[in-house]
Amino acid sequence: MTERLRSWIHANLFSSRLNGFLTLVMLALLALTLPPLLRWAFLDAVYAGADRSVCGAGACWAFIDARFDQFFYGRYAPSERWRINLAALVLALFAAGAMWPRNPRRTECVILLVTLCPLIAGVLLVGGVFGLKLVPTDQWGGLTLNVVLTYATTAIALPLGVLLALGRRSRLPVVRWLSIGFIEIWRGVPLLTVLFMATVMLPMFLPDGLTLDRLVRAILGLSLFVAAYMAEVVRAGLQGISKGQYEAAAGLGLGYWRAHRLIILPQAFRLIVPGIVNTVIDLFKDTTLVSIIGLFDILGIVGQSTKDPAWLGLGREGYVFAAFVFFVCCFSLSLYSQSLERKIARSGGH
């Protein structure tokens, strides 16, 4: 074990003079920064209390404890928060079925994940039917809002991105140029502009008497924006498929759509798993921008909470907590992506 450890240290930390120098510099920086950071975050920290009067020289995690439910549920009524928990459980079960590699019904689970699951979660969260109390979307917030925006946008943007990628490679000039125009326009517009257009300008083009909920408008804007990036990711996967696969599909007598559904797209998706996960991670982080249009995600709730006179001036703890939550979520997605890549590599891409 000792010899193996020495070998690892030499290969990863001191493989060259430059790497050895950088390793020593990083160790020195850690020695300077870690002790005061640990002292602030843990040793001198306060973990419970009614207001900021309990805070001392260290971190005041009492602020996080007091606002914990609000950071995750927003202004959703406490008596109705079981619906969020149940919706999260439904999503986790559908996602587990879709991600389990030995599931013989995996394809069906993926389809249900983007069709039936949103319907069940939407009924639970919105209510107004089956005896559930109606909860307006302006009461949604916190991490729940980030997850809802990410999931709903991905469920819409990924299929739309596939169609756009196929359209960009189409032999029909009209379809090809329309797809190219859509992709390049949306990729060339800042996301903030898209959100403002969806919130402010879209209602101007709707018929009189027809209104769309602000959350729905944000999801539509995000979906169109992300679909353009998904299209380029899918197109990269399609370009990685050899011409022989298309010829083999034609030799089997498969038409355009059957060939892509059964042969081309399954192989392409094996190649673009990292790209899709990276796009979803970027989307999850970009959902914090919705606070600009009056929707308060976890970051927006933190900003609001720091203005409370009882907890004034504790933004540092709030933003550290928000950063930790985002890190855990994004790092978990990244690890799942890496595990998929390893499984695909072990199976030889089949």
N, C-alpha and C positions, 0 to 999 in steps of 0.2 A: 504493500500500500504506500509506503514511504517513497519507494522508487517511482511508482506511478505518479505520485504527487509532484516529485521533483521534475519528472518528465513533462508534466502538464505546465508547471510554472515556467520552465525553460521555453517550452513551445509557444506559450500564450503571453508571457510577460517579459521575458528576457531573450527573445530569439535573435535580437540584434542590438547593437549599441544604442541606436535610436529608440527602439522599443523599450530597452532597459531604462534609458533616460526619462522617457515619457511615463513609464510606470512609477519611477521614483518621484517625479513631479506630482502625479496624481495622488500618490500616497501622502505626500507632504500637504497637499491641498485638503485631503480628507482629514488629516490629523488636525489641521487648523479649523476646519468648519464643522466637523461632526460633533465634537464635545459641546460647543455652545448650542448647536441645533438640538441635540438630544436633551440638553438641560432645559431649553425653552419648551420643547414639544412634550416632554414626559416628566422629568424630575421636578421642575418648578410649576407644572401645569395644574390648573384647577378644573375638575371634571363635573361639578354640580353646583348649582346655585340659582337664586331667583332673578338676579340682575348682575350688572357689571361690578357692583360693589364687592363681590367675592373675589374678583380677579386680582392677581398679583403680578409678579415680574415675568412669569411664564405664560404659556398659552392658556387662553380662557376657553377650554372646551365645554364649559357650562353653557355657553352660547349655542353650540352645536346640539347639546343635549336638549336644551329648551325648544329649539326650532327644528328638531330632527324630522318630525312628522311633516311639517310644512315643506321642508326641503324635498321630500319625496312625493308628497301628495298635493302640494299647492294649497288652494282654498277649497278643495273638495271636502264636502261635509264629513266630519268624523264618523257619523253614524252610517255613512254609505261607503266608507273606504274599503270595506270587505269586497266590494265589487271590483276595485282595482286589483286587489290581491288575487281574486278569482280569475280575472282576465289575464293577469301575469302567469298564473298557473296553467291556464288553457294554452297560452302562447308557448310556455316552456314544454308542455306535453306534445304539441304539434311539432315544435322545433326538434325535440328529441327524436320523434319518429322520423322526421325528414333527415336528420343527421346520422342516425344509427346505420352503420354500413351493412349490417347483416339483416336489415329489415327487408323482407321479400316484397313489401308494399311501399317501398321507399318513394317511388315516383308518385303514387297516389297521395302519400303524405305531403310531398312538396306542393302538389296542386292544392290540397286542402289548406296548407299553410298560408297560401296567398288568396284563397277564396272563402272557405268556410270560417277559418280562424278570425279574419278581420270582421266578419259579420257577427260572430258570437261576442268578440271583444267590444265591438261598437255598441251592440245592444246593452251589454253590461255597463259600459262607461256612460253612455248617453241616457239610457233609461226611457221612461215614458211609455213603456209597454210591459206586459206580463207582471203588472203590479209594481214595477220598479219606478222610483221617484225620478223625475226628469232633473238632470244636472246639466246646466248650461256649460258650454265649453269655456266661457270666460272664467269659470271656477276651476278649470283644470290648470295644473302647473307643476313645478318641481321636476324631478327626474321622470315622473310619469309622462309629462309632455314631451320631453326629449325622446323617450322610447316610442311613444305614439307617432311622433313626426318621422322618426327614422324608419320605423316598421312600415307605416302606411306609404311613405315616399318610395321605399325600396320595392314594395309590392306592386306599385304602379310603374316605377321608372325602369325596372329590369325587363319586363316584357316589352315595354315601349322601346327600350334601347335595343333589344334583339330585332324588332321590326325595322328600326332605323338603320341598324347595321346591315341587315339584309337588303334594305332599300338602297343604301349607298353602294352596294355591290351589284345592284340590279342592271340588267341589260337594257331596260326601258329608260330612255333618257329623261322623261318627265319624272318618273319615280326616283331615279338616281339624283337628279338635280334638286328636287324638292327635299329629299333626305339630307343632302349635303348642305343646302341652305338652312334647314332647321338646326342641324348640328352645329354649324359654324356660328350662326347667330346667337344661339343660347350659350355656347362656350365663350363667346366674346363679350357677354354682358355680365357685369358684377352681380353677385348673388343679392347684395343689398338692393340693387336696382330692381331685380326680379321680385323681391318681397314687397317693395313699395308699389310696384305696378300691380301685383296681385291684390294688394290691400286697398289701394287708392284708385287706380285707374280701371281695374276690371269691373267694379260695380257700375261705372259709367257706360259700359258697353252692353250691360244686361237690359232686357226688356223691363218696362215699368212694372213695378210690383214684384219683380223677381229679385231675391237677395240670396247671397251665399254667406254662410257663417264664416267668420274671420279665420278660424282654424282650417276650414275646408279650403279657403282661398290660399292660405299659406302652404297647405299640402299640395295643391295643384301647381303653384309656382315652383316649389321645391322639386316636384316630380318632373316637370318639363326641363328644369335646369339639370338635374342629375341624369335624366334619360340621355341627354346629349353626351355626357361623359361615359355612361354605361355603353352607349353605342360604339364609341371608339375602343373601349375595352373588348367588347364582343367582336368587333371587326378585326382586332389584332389576333384573337383566337381563331377566327375564320381563315385569316391569311396563313396561319400556322398549319392548316390542314393540307396535306398534299393533294395534288391534282388526281392522283390515282384513286382516292376515296370517292371523289365525284364520279369518276369513270366507272368504278365498281358499283356505285348506286345506280347509275344509268344502265349498267349491264344487267342488274337485277330487275330492271323494269320499274324502278321507283320513280314517281313524279317528283317535282321540285320540293313540295312541302313535306312529303313522306321521307324523302332522302335527307332533308335537313333535320326533321324531327327524330328519325331513327338512327342516322349515321353521323351527319356533319356536326350538328349542335352538341350532342353528348360528348364528342371528342374535343370540340372547341372549349366547352365549359371546363374540362379537365385542365386545360392550359391557362385559363384566365381566373382561376380561383383567387390567387393573390391580388389581381387587379380589382376584382369585384369587392373583396374584403377591404382593400385600401379605400375604395370609393365609399363603402358603407361607413368606415371609420371617419373619413373626412366629413361625410354627411352628418354623422352623430355629433361631431364637434361643431359643425356649422349651424346646427339647430339652435345654438345659443343666440344666433342673430335675430331670432324671432322676438326677442325682448324689444327690439327697435320698433316693432309694429304693435306693441301692447300685449304680447303673449309672454307670460313669465315662466320660463323654464327654471331649472335649478340655479343657474347663474343669476337670473333676474330676481328670483326669490331671495338669494343671498344679498344682492344689492339693496332690495327693499328692507330686509331684516336689519341691516346695519344702520338704517335711518331711525330705527326704534330708539327712543330716548333711554330705554332700559339697557340697551346693548350698543350704545353709540360708540363708534371708534373701534369695533372689533371686526373690521373687514378682512384683516389678515387671516384670522382663524377661519372665517367663512370661505374665503377664496382658496385657502389651502385644502379645506375639506372638499370643495367642489372639484379642485384639481385631482385630488386623490380618487374621487368617484369616477371621473372621466378616465383616469389612468387605468383603474381596475377594469372598467368596461372595455376600453380600447385594447388593452393588453390581452384580455381574455379572447377577444375576437382574433387578435394577431396569433395567439397560440393555437387556436383552432385552425386557422388558415395554414400554419406551419405543419400541424399534424395531418391535415388533408394532403398537403404537398408530399409529405413523407410516405403516406399510404399509396398515393398515385405513383410515386417513384419506385416503391417496392413492387407494385403490381405491373410495372412496365408500361404504365399509361392505359391499362385496360380495366 
